[in-house]
Amino acid sequence: MTQETQKEKCKYCHHEVSNHFCANCGRPRKLTKIDGPYILSEIGDVLNLKKGFLFTVRELVLRPGLSVRKYMLEDRRRLVKPIVFVIVCSLIYSLLRQWLGFEDGYVGVGASDWKDSAVLAVFEWISKNYGYINVLMAVFVAFWIKIFFRKYGYNFFEILVLLWYVMGVGMLLFAILGIFDSLTGLKVLDTGSILLFIYLAWGIGQFFDKKKKINYLKAFFAYMLGMITFMVFAMGVGLLIDWWVK
């Protein structure tokens, strides 16, 4: 009497596995050993222009609104996940700013106006933690976009995904201008703010309906209102701390 060969089971879902991948959950039967070729493969995935980080940047620069809509409705594999993308882009900006020492071109407050207030400390913390702050700021902007574009039927979380993508590109734009500022001495970050608002209005307007010019104007005002609301919120936190300390 022959003994039946026991089949190997998937470590994740515990279904029997007969090939290299589990037919039930799609996980590999055995993980690849972490070695030199594995690391090179991972780096290649990041630098791949057909998927990964650089592909995501390219698509969001060339066709931001259309790329995000395609990500939501058709294919979610080729673009980097939105929250990862905005945090990585913000980290790149923050590290370059600390290394090169260029002025903060994103969100700031006059130091002389708030030197004895916790408001200044709040905004200094913001300038060092853009990865988290962009995730939070998008909530305020999404609120206004939801109001301005309510007839399109996108929910709040879909709007957040859109914003995390375009805000990530905005951070990369400031990083590039910061490098140029440091190398040439030319103060170009103010120009960067203008370019950022143009890009954001274009990306958001294109996402909803690229043929309607009014959408780009609505996107601009929605983002401005969201940013102002966030800054008021941040100032409120600082003033609340002042009141609590006193």
C-alpha positions in Angstrom: 0.0 0.0 0.0 1.6 3.3 -1.1 1.5 6.2 1.2 -0.1 9.3 -0.3 2.3 12.2 -0.7 1.4 15.1 1.6 1.0 18.3 -0.4 2.6 21.5 0.8 0.2 24.1 2.2 0.3 27.9 1.7 1.8 29.7 4.7 -0.8 32.5 4.4 -4.2 30.9 3.6 -3.3 27.2 4.3 -4.6 25.9 0.9 -2.7 23.2 -0.8 0.0 24.5 -3.2 1.1 22.5 -6.2 2.9 25.2 -8.3 5.1 28.1 -7.5 2.2 30.3 -6.5 -0.9 29.6 -4.4 -4.0 29.3 -6.6 -6.2 30.7 -3.8 -4.4 33.9 -2.6 -1.7 34.3 -5.3 1.2 34.4 -2.8 4.5 32.7 -3.8 5.2 29.3 -2.3 8.7 30.3 -1.3 10.0 33.9 -0.8 13.1 34.9 -2.8 16.2 35.0 -0.7 17.4 38.5 0.0 20.7 38.9 -1.7 22.5 41.2 -4.2 20.4 40.3 -7.2 17.2 40.7 -5.1 18.3 44.2 -4.0 19.1 45.2 -7.6 15.7 43.9 -8.7 14.0 46.0 -6.0 15.9 49.1 -7.1 15.0 48.3 -10.7 11.3 48.2 -9.8 11.6 51.7 -8.3 13.4 53.1 -11.3 11.2 51.3 -13.9 9.5 53.7 -16.2 6.7 51.2 -16.9 5.7 51.0 -13.3 6.9 52.2 -9.9 8.0 55.6 -8.5 9.5 57.2 -11.7 6.6 55.9 -13.8 4.1 57.5 -11.3 6.0 60.8 -11.4 6.0 60.8 -15.2 2.3 60.1 -15.5 1.4 62.6 -12.9 3.5 65.3 -14.6 2.1 64.6 -18.1 -1.5 63.8 -17.3 -2.3 64.1 -13.6 -6.1 64.0 -13.5 -6.4 61.3 -16.2 -3.8 59.1 -14.5 -5.4 59.3 -11.1 -8.8 58.5 -12.6 -7.4 55.5 -14.5 -5.8 54.4 -11.2 -9.2 54.5 -9.5 -11.3 53.0 -12.2 -9.0 50.7 -14.2 -5.6 49.7 -12.9 -4.2 50.1 -9.4 -1.0 48.2 -9.9 1.3 50.5 -11.9 1.2 53.6 -9.8 2.8 53.8 -6.3 0.1 53.8 -3.6 -1.0 57.4 -3.0 -0.2 57.8 0.7 3.2 56.2 0.2 3.8 58.5 -2.8 3.0 61.8 -0.9 5.1 60.8 2.1 8.1 59.8 0.0 7.9 63.0 -2.1 7.6 65.1 1.1 10.6 63.3 2.7 12.7 64.0 -0.4 11.8 67.7 -0.1 12.5 67.8 3.6 15.8 66.1 3.4 17.0 68.3 0.5 15.9 71.4 2.3 17.8 70.4 5.5 20.9 69.4 3.4 21.0 72.4 1.1 19.4 75.0 3.5 17.1 76.7 1.0 14.1 78.6 2.3 10.8 76.9 2.9 8.7 77.5 -0.2 5.6 75.7 1.0 3.8 76.6 4.2 5.1 79.2 6.5 4.4 82.0 8.9 6.3 85.2 9.6 8.7 84.5 12.5 8.7 88.2 13.7 4.9 88.2 14.0 4.8 85.1 16.3 8.2 85.0 18.0 6.7 84.7 21.5 3.9 82.4 20.5 3.5 78.7 20.2 2.2 79.4 16.7 5.7 79.7 15.5 6.7 76.4 17.0 3.7 74.8 15.4 4.7 76.0 11.9 8.3 75.0 12.5 7.1 71.5 13.3 5.0 71.6 10.2 8.0 72.5 8.0 9.9 69.5 9.4 7.1 67.0 9.0 5.6 67.5 5.6 5.1 63.8 5.0 2.4 63.8 7.8 1.2 67.3 7.2 0.4 66.8 3.5 -1.8 63.9 4.5 -3.6 66.1 7.0 -3.7 69.2 4.8 -5.4 67.2 2.0 -8.3 66.6 4.4 -9.0 70.3 4.5 -8.6 70.8 0.8 -10.8 67.7 0.1 -13.6 69.3 2.1 -13.7 72.3 -0.2 -13.3 70.2 -3.4 -16.2 68.0 -2.3 -18.3 71.2 -2.1 -17.1 72.7 -5.4 -17.4 69.4 -7.3 -20.3 67.7 -5.5 -22.2 67.0 -8.7 -19.5 64.6 -9.9 -20.3 62.0 -7.3 -16.8 61.2 -6.1 -16.6 60.4 -2.4 -14.3 62.1 0.1 -11.7 59.4 0.1 -11.4 59.3 -3.7 -10.7 63.1 -3.6 -8.0 62.4 -0.9 -6.3 60.0 -3.3 -6.3 62.6 -6.0 -4.8 65.2 -3.7 -2.1 63.0 -2.3 -0.9 62.3 -5.8 -0.8 65.9 -7.0 0.5 67.3 -3.7 3.4 64.8 -3.9 4.4 66.2 -7.3 4.1 69.6 -5.8 6.7 68.7 -3.2 9.0 67.4 -5.9 8.6 70.7 -7.8 9.7 72.6 -4.7 12.6 70.2 -4.2 13.9 70.8 -7.8 13.5 74.6 -7.4 15.2 74.4 -4.0 18.2 72.7 -5.7 18.3 75.4 -8.4 18.0 78.1 -5.7 21.0 76.6 -3.8 23.2 76.2 -6.8 22.5 79.5 -8.5 21.6 81.8 -5.7 18.5 82.9 -7.6 15.3 83.1 -5.4 12.9 81.0 -7.5 10.7 79.5 -4.8 8.1 82.2 -5.1 7.8 81.3 -8.7 7.5 77.7 -7.5 4.4 78.7 -5.5 2.7 80.0 -8.7 3.7 76.9 -10.7 2.3 74.7 -7.9 -1.1 76.4 -7.9 -1.2 76.2 -11.7 -0.3 72.5 -11.7 -2.8 71.7 -8.9 -5.6 73.5 -10.6 -4.8 71.7 -13.9 -4.6 68.3 -12.2 -7.7 68.6 -10.2 -9.7 70.2 -13.0 -8.6 67.5 -15.5 -9.6 64.8 -13.0 -13.2 65.9 -13.0 -13.7 67.1 -16.6 -10.8 68.5 -18.6 -13.2 70.0 -21.2 -14.8 72.4 -18.7 -12.5 75.4 -18.2 -14.5 76.5 -15.1 -13.3 73.4 -13.4 -9.7 74.6 -13.3 -10.8 77.9 -11.7 -12.9 76.0 -9.2 -10.0 73.7 -8.4 -7.7 76.7 -7.8 -10.2 78.3 -5.3 -10.9 75.0 -3.6 -7.2 74.4 -3.0 -6.6 78.0 -1.8 -9.5 77.8 0.6 -8.3 74.4 1.9 -4.8 75.7 2.5 -6.1 78.8 4.3 -8.4 76.6 6.4 -5.5 74.4 7.3 -3.3 77.4 8.3 -6.1 78.9 10.4 -6.4 75.5 12.1 -2.6 75.4 12.7 -2.7 78.9 14.1 -5.6 78.0 16.3 -3.7 75.0 17.7 -0.8 77.4 18.5 -3.0 80.0 20.2 -4.8 77.2 22.1 -1.3 76.1 23.5 -0.6 79.8 24.4 -3.8 80.0 26.3 -3.3 76.7 28.0 0.3 77.6 29.1 -0.9 81.0 30.5 
